[in-house]
């Protein structure tokens, strides 16, 4: 049953491999720009890592935050705070009682750089040389905590951890907070800062990373027959969610509404999706039912689409299974082809992209698809943005994570 308390998006913020804010990130996405870059370090040679590139953050947070702030925050929290400040300003810096303001900012891995750097310091220089702020920096809830401190959010501060579905689940939880009456405004999103030799080496060992070292910008190629894995990315995205009543009372500008949330789990395998797509279908079905729409109303899907052999086609088969003939008019975008895979931040930036797509009626392109997989079962937006239709439209953002986590969000024009 659809909740009577409508949830709208009034602010957007981001810092990504494509740009240091929403405007530059969205412009680059529409232009089909890749954020993948060759790493300027000796990790490959020093540690035997077979991957020499990643989608690194475009703008160093030190250019935005003060030195004391960067000293006490892990990069994952730095990115979240940068995105939050933009989103809050974009929403008009609303005056809201802190008891009615929530924060839900997730990370799939948390302060991995702090953990690993802290261990190096302990091993090489001893406990006396460790940073006193090490524990609050490494906590997975650290980004959410800093966002709550930034805004004085006291209605609840949460950090869902569901691997690559974390950012989208954060948005879904924020919707529930507003619908249930716990909060009038919730700042929600995801962040990740895991470009470090250990995560790179570990993902490479699992054979999930692309090895196109000679051509990083063309490495992430969802749905192409020659795809060979994802590109590790970093960054954060944050949405300001608000009850429609609260937004209207203060005359806020509204981008779109988040009208449906669907959650499920595969209970199949720790890393591989259920090949039948049962959980993915369920998450999308729940979201569509929650929104009070039908598959015929969905005109766009921002796909999870990481560029792995199995995952990409499982998702499109799931869409076809649920939508049937209605899948023929769904325009599919795989924006990880440009941003890389932000892990816990992926669902947040892709939710933001879905909001922008619905509000501007432009589906961003998928790049690097030179030879589409013949098993692709949904129309794919390639190379150029696709103009979405007028009238009332709806989009889905899919986010799936290791462990079998499935999240689908329905976003509609307002």
C-alpha positions as CSV (number, residue, x, y, z in Angstrom):
1,X,0.0,0.0,0.0
2,X,1.4,3.4,-0.9
3,X,2.0,5.7,2.0
4,X,-0.1,8.8,2.3
5,X,3.0,10.8,3.3
6,X,4.7,11.7,0.0
7,X,8.5,11.9,0.0
8,X,10.2,14.4,-2.3
9,X,13.8,15.3,-3.3
10,X,14.7,18.9,-2.6
11,X,18.5,18.9,-2.6
12,X,21.3,17.1,-4.4
13,X,25.0,16.9,-3.7
14,X,27.9,14.8,-5.1
15,X,31.6,14.5,-5.4
16,X,32.6,11.8,-7.9
17,X,35.2,10.7,-10.5
18,X,33.3,12.9,-13.0
19,X,33.2,16.1,-11.0
20,X,33.4,17.8,-7.7
21,X,29.7,18.7,-7.6
22,X,26.3,17.7,-9.1
23,X,26.5,20.1,-12.1
24,X,29.9,18.9,-13.3
25,X,29.1,15.3,-12.6
26,X,25.8,15.3,-14.5
27,X,27.3,17.3,-17.4
28,X,30.1,14.7,-17.8
29,X,27.6,11.9,-17.6
30,X,25.4,13.3,-20.3
31,X,28.6,13.8,-22.4
32,X,29.7,10.2,-22.0
33,X,32.9,11.0,-20.2
34,X,34.8,8.3,-18.3
35,X,36.3,9.0,-14.9
36,X,38.7,6.1,-15.1
37,X,42.4,7.1,-14.9
38,X,45.8,5.4,-14.7
39,X,47.0,5.5,-11.0
40,X,50.1,7.6,-10.4
41,X,51.8,5.3,-8.0
42,X,53.9,2.2,-7.8
43,X,51.3,-0.2,-6.4
44,X,51.3,-2.5,-9.3
45,X,55.0,-3.0,-9.3
46,X,55.5,-2.9,-5.5
47,X,52.6,-5.3,-4.7
48,X,52.1,-7.3,-7.9
49,X,48.6,-5.9,-8.4
50,X,47.5,-6.6,-12.0
51,X,45.3,-3.5,-12.2
52,X,46.9,0.0,-12.7
53,X,43.8,2.2,-12.9
54,X,40.7,3.2,-11.1
55,X,38.0,5.9,-11.2
56,X,39.5,8.3,-8.7
57,X,37.8,11.3,-7.2
58,X,37.9,14.3,-9.6
59,X,38.3,17.0,-6.9
60,X,40.4,16.5,-3.8
61,X,38.3,17.2,-0.8
62,X,41.2,19.2,0.7
63,X,40.3,21.8,-1.8
64,X,36.9,22.1,-0.1
65,X,37.4,21.2,3.5
66,X,39.6,22.8,6.1
67,X,42.9,21.1,7.2
68,X,41.5,20.2,10.6
69,X,38.5,18.6,9.0
70,X,40.6,16.4,6.7
71,X,42.9,15.4,9.6
72,X,40.0,14.0,11.7
73,X,38.0,12.3,8.9
74,X,38.6,9.3,6.8
75,X,38.2,10.1,3.1
76,X,34.9,8.3,3.1
77,X,33.6,10.8,5.6
78,X,35.2,13.7,3.8
79,X,33.4,12.8,0.6
80,X,30.1,12.5,2.5
81,X,30.5,15.9,4.1
82,X,31.4,17.6,0.8
83,X,28.3,16.1,-0.8
84,X,26.1,17.0,2.1
85,X,27.1,20.6,2.2
86,X,26.2,21.0,-1.5
87,X,22.9,19.1,-1.1
88,X,21.9,21.1,1.9
89,X,22.7,24.4,0.2
90,X,20.9,23.2,-2.9
91,X,17.8,22.5,-0.8
92,X,17.9,26.1,0.4
93,X,19.4,25.3,3.8
94,X,16.0,24.6,5.3
95,X,15.2,25.6,8.8
96,X,14.1,22.4,10.6
97,X,14.0,21.3,14.2
98,X,16.9,18.9,14.8
99,X,14.5,16.5,16.4
100,X,12.7,16.3,13.0
101,X,15.9,15.9,11.0
102,X,17.6,12.6,10.2
103,X,20.8,11.4,8.5
104,X,21.2,8.1,6.7
105,X,24.6,7.8,5.0
106,X,26.0,4.4,4.2
107,X,29.3,2.9,3.2
108,X,29.9,-0.6,2.0
109,X,33.4,-0.8,3.5
110,X,33.8,2.2,5.7
111,X,37.2,3.7,6.8
112,X,39.4,1.1,5.1
113,X,42.2,3.6,4.4
114,X,42.3,4.5,8.1
115,X,42.3,0.9,9.2
116,X,45.1,-0.1,6.9
117,X,47.2,3.0,7.5
118,X,46.7,2.6,11.2
119,X,48.0,-1.0,11.1
120,X,51.0,0.2,9.1
121,X,51.7,2.8,11.7
122,X,51.4,0.4,14.6
123,X,53.6,-2.2,13.0
124,X,56.3,0.1,11.9
125,X,56.3,2.9,14.5
126,X,54.4,1.5,17.5
127,X,51.2,2.4,19.3
128,X,52.3,5.8,20.6
129,X,52.4,7.1,17.0
130,X,48.9,6.1,16.2
131,X,46.3,8.9,15.6
132,X,44.0,9.4,18.6
133,X,41.1,9.7,16.2
134,X,41.7,6.4,14.6
135,X,38.6,4.6,15.9
136,X,36.1,7.3,15.1
137,X,37.7,7.6,11.6
138,X,37.5,3.9,10.8
139,X,33.9,3.4,11.9
140,X,31.5,2.5,9.1
141,X,29.0,4.9,10.6
142,X,31.6,7.7,10.7
143,X,30.3,9.5,7.5
144,X,26.7,9.4,8.9
145,X,27.9,10.7,12.2
146,X,29.7,13.6,10.7
147,X,26.7,14.5,8.6
148,X,24.5,14.5,11.7
149,X,27.0,16.7,13.5
150,X,27.2,19.0,10.5
151,X,23.4,19.6,10.4
152,X,22.4,18.9,14.0
153,X,20.3,15.9,13.0
154,X,18.7,14.3,16.0
155,X,15.8,12.3,14.7
156,X,18.1,9.4,14.0
157,X,21.5,8.7,12.4
158,X,21.9,5.5,10.5
159,X,24.4,3.7,8.3
160,X,23.1,0.6,6.5
161,X,25.8,-1.7,5.4
162,X,24.7,-3.9,2.5
163,X,27.8,-3.9,0.2
164,X,27.1,-2.3,-3.2
165,X,23.4,-1.8,-2.3
166,X,24.2,0.4,0.7
167,X,23.7,3.8,-0.8
168,X,20.3,2.9,-2.3
169,X,19.2,1.2,0.9
170,X,20.1,4.4,2.8
171,X,17.7,6.4,0.5
172,X,15.0,3.7,1.1
173,X,15.4,3.9,4.9
174,X,15.2,7.6,4.8
175,X,11.9,7.4,2.9
176,X,10.6,5.1,5.6
177,X,11.7,7.5,8.3
178,X,9.6,10.3,6.7
179,X,6.7,8.1,6.0
180,X,6.5,6.8,9.6
181,X,6.6,10.3,11.0
182,X,10.0,10.0,12.6
183,X,11.3,12.9,10.6
184,X,10.3,15.7,8.2
185,X,13.6,15.9,6.5
186,X,16.3,13.3,6.1
187,X,19.7,13.7,4.4
188,X,20.5,10.3,2.7
189,X,23.2,8.8,0.5
190,X,26.3,6.7,0.3
191,X,30.1,7.2,0.2
192,X,33.2,5.1,-0.5
193,X,36.9,5.7,-0.4
194,X,38.5,2.3,-1.1
195,X,41.1,3.0,-3.8
196,X,44.0,1.5,-1.9
197,X,46.3,-1.3,-2.8
198,X,44.7,-3.9,-0.5
199,X,41.1,-3.5,-1.8
200,X,42.5,-3.3,-5.4
201,X,44.5,-6.5,-4.9
202,X,41.6,-8.3,-3.2
203,X,39.1,-7.4,-6.0
204,X,41.7,-8.4,-8.6
205,X,42.1,-11.7,-6.8
206,X,38.4,-12.3,-7.0
207,X,38.6,-11.7,-10.8
208,X,35.9,-9.0,-10.7
209,X,38.1,-6.1,-11.9
210,X,38.7,-5.2,-15.5
211,X,42.3,-5.6,-16.6
212,X,42.3,-3.1,-19.5
213,X,45.4,-1.3,-18.2
214,X,46.2,0.0,-21.7
215,X,42.8,1.8,-22.1
216,X,41.3,2.7,-18.7
217,X,38.6,5.0,-20.0
218,X,37.1,2.2,-22.1
219,X,37.5,-0.5,-19.5
220,X,34.0,-0.3,-17.9
221,X,31.7,-1.7,-20.7
222,X,28.4,-3.0,-19.3
223,X,26.6,-5.3,-21.7
224,X,29.4,-5.5,-24.2
225,X,30.4,-9.0,-25.2
226,X,34.0,-8.1,-24.3
227,X,33.3,-6.9,-20.8
228,X,35.8,-8.2,-18.3
229,X,34.9,-6.7,-14.9
230,X,34.3,-3.4,-13.2
231,X,36.4,-0.4,-12.5
232,X,36.9,0.5,-8.9
233,X,35.6,4.0,-8.1
234,X,35.2,6.4,-5.2
235,X,33.1,9.3,-4.2
236,X,29.8,10.2,-2.5
237,X,26.3,11.4,-3.3
238,X,23.6,12.8,-1.0
239,X,19.9,13.6,-1.4
240,X,17.8,15.8,0.8
241,X,14.5,14.0,1.2
242,X,11.5,15.8,2.7
243,X,7.9,15.2,3.3
244,X,5.9,16.9,0.5
245,X,4.0,18.9,3.2
246,X,7.1,20.2,4.7
247,X,8.6,21.1,1.4
248,X,5.4,22.9,0.3
249,X,5.2,24.8,3.5
250,X,8.6,26.4,3.0
251,X,8.1,26.8,-0.8
252,X,11.0,24.5,-1.7
253,X,12.0,23.6,-5.2
254,X,11.2,19.9,-5.8
255,X,13.2,17.7,-8.2
256,X,11.2,14.5,-8.0
257,X,9.5,12.1,-5.6
258,X,10.8,8.8,-4.3
259,X,7.5,6.9,-4.3
260,X,8.6,3.3,-4.1
261,X,11.1,1.2,-2.1
262,X,11.6,-2.5,-2.7
263,X,14.0,-4.7,-0.7
264,X,14.8,-8.4,-1.0
265,X,17.7,-10.9,-0.6
266,X,18.8,-13.8,-2.7
267,X,20.0,-16.2,0.0
268,X,21.9,-17.8,-2.9
269,X,25.6,-17.1,-2.9
270,X,28.0,-14.6,-1.1
271,X,29.1,-12.9,-4.3
272,X,27.1,-14.2,-7.3
273,X,23.5,-13.2,-8.0
274,X,20.7,-15.9,-8.1
275,X,20.8,-16.8,-11.9
276,X,17.0,-16.9,-11.8
277,X,16.9,-13.3,-10.7
278,X,14.2,-14.1,-8.1
279,X,15.3,-11.6,-5.6
280,X,15.9,-8.9,-8.1
281,X,12.4,-9.4,-9.6
282,X,11.0,-9.3,-6.1
283,X,12.7,-6.0,-5.2
284,X,11.5,-4.3,-8.3
285,X,8.0,-5.7,-7.9
286,X,7.8,-4.5,-4.3
287,X,9.0,-1.0,-5.3
288,X,6.5,-0.7,-8.1
289,X,3.6,-1.9,-5.9
290,X,4.8,0.5,-3.1
291,X,4.7,3.4,-5.6
292,X,1.3,2.5,-6.8
293,X,2.4,2.3,-10.5
294,X,2.7,-0.5,-13.0
295,X,5.6,-1.7,-15.2
296,X,3.9,0.2,-18.1
297,X,4.6,3.5,-16.2
298,X,8.4,2.8,-15.9
299,X,10.2,4.5,-18.8
300,X,13.8,4.3,-17.5
301,X,16.0,2.1,-15.4
302,X,19.4,3.1,-14.0
303,X,20.9,-0.4,-13.9
304,X,23.3,-1.9,-11.3
305,X,25.3,-3.1,-14.3
306,X,28.8,-3.5,-13.1
307,X,30.3,-5.0,-16.3
308,X,30.6,-8.5,-15.0
309,X,29.7,-11.4,-17.3
310,X,26.9,-12.9,-15.2
311,X,25.6,-9.9,-13.3
312,X,24.7,-7.7,-16.2
313,X,22.5,-10.2,-18.0
314,X,20.8,-11.5,-14.8
315,X,19.5,-8.0,-14.2
316,X,18.2,-7.5,-17.7
317,X,16.6,-10.9,-17.7
318,X,14.9,-10.0,-14.4
319,X,13.6,-6.8,-15.9
320,X,12.2,-8.7,-18.8
321,X,10.7,-11.4,-16.6
322,X,8.8,-8.8,-14.5
323,X,7.9,-6.3,-17.2
324,X,7.1,-8.6,-20.1
325,X,6.3,-6.7,-23.2
326,X,6.5,-3.4,-21.2
327,X,10.3,-3.9,-21.1
328,X,10.4,-2.8,-24.8
329,X,9.8,0.9,-23.8
330,X,12.2,0.9,-20.8
331,X,15.4,2.9,-21.6
332,X,18.3,1.3,-19.7
333,X,21.3,3.3,-18.6
334,X,24.5,1.8,-17.1
335,X,26.3,4.8,-15.6
336,X,29.0,2.8,-14.0
337,X,30.5,2.8,-17.5
338,X,31.5,6.4,-16.7
339,X,31.8,6.6,-12.9
340,X,33.2,3.2,-12.2
341,X,31.8,1.3,-9.3
342,X,31.6,3.4,-6.2
343,X,30.6,0.3,-4.1
344,X,28.6,1.7,-1.1
345,X,28.3,5.0,-2.9
346,X,27.0,3.5,-6.2
347,X,23.4,3.3,-5.2
348,X,23.4,6.9,-4.0
349,X,24.9,8.5,-7.1
350,X,22.7,6.3,-9.3
351,X,19.6,7.4,-7.3
352,X,20.8,11.0,-8.0
353,X,21.2,10.2,-11.7
354,X,17.6,8.8,-11.7
355,X,16.3,11.9,-10.1
356,X,18.0,14.1,-12.7
357,X,16.8,11.8,-15.5
358,X,13.2,12.2,-14.4
359,X,13.4,15.9,-13.6
360,X,15.2,16.8,-16.9
361,X,13.6,13.9,-18.9
362,X,17.0,12.8,-20.1
363,X,18.4,9.3,-19.6
364,X,22.2,9.3,-19.5
365,X,24.1,7.2,-21.9
366,X,26.0,3.9,-21.5
367,X,29.5,4.2,-23.0
368,X,32.0,1.6,-24.4
369,X,29.3,-0.8,-25.7
370,X,30.9,-1.5,-29.1
371,X,29.4,-5.0,-29.5
372,X,26.2,-5.4,-27.4
373,X,25.6,-8.8,-25.9
374,X,23.0,-10.6,-28.0
375,X,21.4,-11.7,-24.7
376,X,20.6,-8.1,-23.7
377,X,16.9,-8.1,-23.3
378,X,16.1,-4.4,-22.7
379,X,16.7,-1.3,-24.9
380,X,20.0,0.3,-24.0
381,X,20.8,4.0,-24.1
382,X,24.2,4.1,-25.9
383,X,26.6,7.0,-26.4
384,X,24.1,9.8,-26.4
385,X,21.4,10.8,-23.9
386,X,17.9,9.7,-24.6
387,X,14.9,12.1,-24.4
388,X,12.3,10.7,-22.0
389,X,8.6,11.3,-22.7
390,X,6.4,14.0,-21.3
391,X,3.6,13.6,-18.9
392,X,3.8,11.5,-15.7
393,X,6.8,9.2,-15.8
394,X,8.6,6.9,-13.5
395,X,12.1,5.4,-13.3
396,X,13.8,2.6,-11.3
397,X,17.2,2.6,-9.7
398,X,18.5,-0.9,-9.1
399,X,21.3,-1.6,-6.7
400,X,22.5,-5.1,-5.9
401,X,25.2,-6.1,-3.4
402,X,27.5,-9.0,-2.4
403,X,25.7,-11.1,0.1
404,X,22.5,-11.1,-2.1
405,X,21.2,-7.6,-1.1
406,X,18.7,-6.2,-3.6
407,X,17.3,-2.7,-3.5
408,X,15.0,-1.0,-6.1
409,X,13.7,2.6,-5.8
410,X,10.9,4.1,-7.9
411,X,11.4,7.8,-8.7
412,X,8.7,9.8,-10.3
413,X,8.4,13.3,-11.7
414,X,6.7,15.8,-9.4
